[in-house]
Amino acid sequence: IEGPVGVRFSPVVPYSQGTPYGRTVTVNSANPFFAGTILVEPMGTRRMDDIVVFDLKTEKRIPLGKTSLRAFVDVFNILNSDAADTMSWGTGAGFERPTQIVGPRTARVGFRFEW
């Protein structure tokens, strides 16, 4: 989007549907017949959070003779989404505990010379 005085705005809204999962149980190696993880609910019984973030890049080009300077500000996760990206599926105290969430709101400021 071309804004006033030559400022360019580039909004991005990526969407990611939550991953389907089902509860699991881990059988320890003390069992002589089987050791491993067993799915105790059908896959897709539950679904992780949908992830929607809003990012914005703002840029201004400043001509300097034969070269130019581009000043920019990038802001990521403007709405500060805290959706769980991954979580524990295992039965127990940690069931559905987030192991990773979407990163917090951050910004980047920079300059780029072009010749």
C-alpha positions in Angstrom: 0.0 0.0 0.0 1.5 3.3 -1.1 0.9 5.9 1.7 1.5 9.6 2.0 4.9 11.1 1.2 6.2 7.9 -0.4 5.9 5.6 2.6 5.1 2.0 1.7 3.1 -0.2 4.0 3.2 -4.0 3.5 0.8 -5.8 5.9 0.9 -9.6 6.2 -1.6 -11.8 8.0 -0.5 -15.5 7.9 -3.0 -18.0 9.2 -2.2 -21.6 10.3 -4.8 -24.0 11.3 -4.1 -25.9 14.5 -2.6 -29.4 14.2 -4.9 -32.3 15.1 -3.8 -34.6 17.8 -5.0 -37.3 20.2 -4.0 -38.2 23.8 -1.2 -40.7 24.2 0.1 -43.0 26.9 3.7 -44.0 27.3 4.4 -47.6 28.4 7.8 -47.9 30.1 10.5 -50.4 29.3 9.7 -52.5 32.5 6.9 -54.2 30.5 8.5 -57.3 28.9 6.1 -57.2 25.9 6.0 -53.6 24.7 7.7 -50.3 25.4 6.6 -47.1 23.6 3.8 -44.7 23.0 0.2 -45.7 22.4 -2.5 -43.4 20.9 -5.5 -43.7 23.3 -7.8 -41.3 21.4 -8.3 -41.2 17.7 -6.0 -38.7 15.9 -8.0 -35.5 15.4 -10.1 -35.8 18.5 -8.4 -32.6 19.7 -6.8 -29.7 17.8 -4.1 -27.2 18.8 -4.7 -23.4 18.6 -5.2 -21.7 15.3 -2.3 -19.3 14.8 -3.1 -15.9 13.3 -0.5 -13.1 13.5 -0.4 -9.6 12.0 2.9 -8.3 10.7 3.6 -4.9 9.2 6.6 -3.6 7.2 6.9 0.2 6.7 9.5 1.5 4.2 10.6 4.9 2.9 13.0 5.3 -0.1 15.2 8.4 0.1 17.1 9.3 -3.1 20.7 10.4 -2.6 22.1 11.3 -6.0 22.9 8.0 -7.9 22.3 5.9 -4.8 19.3 5.7 -2.5 18.7 4.9 1.1 15.7 2.8 2.2 14.7 3.2 5.8 12.3 0.5 7.2 10.5 -0.5 10.4 9.2 -4.1 10.6 6.7 -5.0 13.4 6.0 -8.7 14.0 3.0 -10.1 15.9 1.4 -6.7 16.4 -1.7 -8.1 18.1 0.6 -10.1 20.5 -0.9 -13.5 19.8 0.1 -16.1 22.4 -1.3 -19.2 20.7 0.4 -22.5 21.5 2.5 -23.7 18.6 3.2 -27.1 20.1 2.0 -28.9 23.2 2.3 -32.1 25.2 0.0 -34.9 24.1 1.0 -37.4 26.8 -1.5 -38.3 29.5 -0.5 -37.0 33.0 0.1 -33.7 34.7 1.6 -32.1 31.6 -1.2 -33.0 29.2 -2.0 -30.1 26.9 0.8 -28.0 28.4 2.2 -25.7 25.8 5.8 -26.5 25.0 6.2 -23.6 22.5 4.1 -20.5 21.9 4.2 -17.8 19.2 6.9 -15.3 19.8 6.0 -12.0 21.4 5.6 -8.6 19.6 8.9 -7.5 18.2 10.2 -4.7 16.0 13.2 -4.3 13.7 14.5 -1.0 12.5 17.1 -0.8 9.7 18.6 1.0 6.7 19.5 -0.3 3.3 21.8 1.5 0.8 21.2 0.8 -2.9 23.6 1.7 -5.7 
